[in-house]
């Protein structure tokens, strides 16, 4: 994946990982406009909201999307 042109981080990869409470979480790798990468964990409840509030139907739909666009309420 290339570095995003705008200031918003873009989803570069996703995976399922363990949460602190033993429940699965979505791990999202973001690439920032300066080329830096970071990861965030999204809990089950937040993933549910993401699926309900956006056109996302699978985690593959996240790839290449700007993260702030996905976290804004519709």
C-alpha positions in Angstrom: 0.0 0.0 0.0 1.2 3.5 -0.8 1.3 6.4 1.6 -2.0 8.3 1.6 -2.1 11.6 -0.1 -4.2 13.3 2.5 -3.7 13.8 6.3 -6.0 11.0 7.3 -4.6 7.5 8.1 -5.7 4.8 5.7 -6.4 1.1 6.6 -3.5 -1.0 5.4 -4.3 -4.4 7.0 -6.7 -6.0 9.4 -6.6 -9.2 11.5 -8.4 -10.7 14.4 -6.6 -10.7 17.7 -7.3 -11.4 21.4 -8.7 -8.6 23.5 -7.8 -8.0 27.1 -11.0 -9.7 28.3 -10.4 -12.8 26.2 -12.9 -11.8 23.5 -11.8 -11.3 19.9 -11.0 -7.8 18.7 -10.3 -6.4 15.2 -6.8 -5.2 14.9 -6.4 -2.5 12.3 -3.1 -1.4 10.9 -3.1 2.3 9.7 -0.6 4.0 7.4 -0.2 7.7 7.9 0.6 10.4 5.4 4.3 10.5 6.6 4.6 6.8 6.0 4.4 5.8 9.7 2.3 2.8 10.6 0.3 2.2 13.7 -2.2 -0.3 15.0 -5.4 0.0 16.9 -7.7 -2.6 18.4 -11.4 -2.3 17.9 -13.7 -4.2 20.3 -16.6 -6.3 19.4 -19.2 -3.6 20.2 -17.4 -1.0 18.1 -17.1 -3.4 15.2 -20.9 -4.0 15.4 -21.5 -0.2 15.1 -19.1 0.0 12.2 -21.0 -2.7 10.4 -24.4 -1.2 11.2 -23.4 2.4 10.4 -21.4 2.1 7.2 -21.4 0.1 4.0 -18.8 -2.3 5.4 -19.9 -5.9 5.3 -16.5 -7.7 5.8 -13.1 -6.6 7.1 -11.8 -6.8 3.6 -14.0 -3.7 2.8 -11.9 -1.7 5.2 -8.7 -1.9 3.2 -7.7 1.4 1.6 -10.4 3.3 3.4 -9.6 6.5 5.3 -10.0 5.7 9.0 -11.8 8.9 10.0 -14.5 8.3 7.3 -15.3 5.0 9.0 -15.5 6.4 12.6 -17.8 9.3 11.9 -21.5 8.8 12.7 -23.8 8.7 9.7 
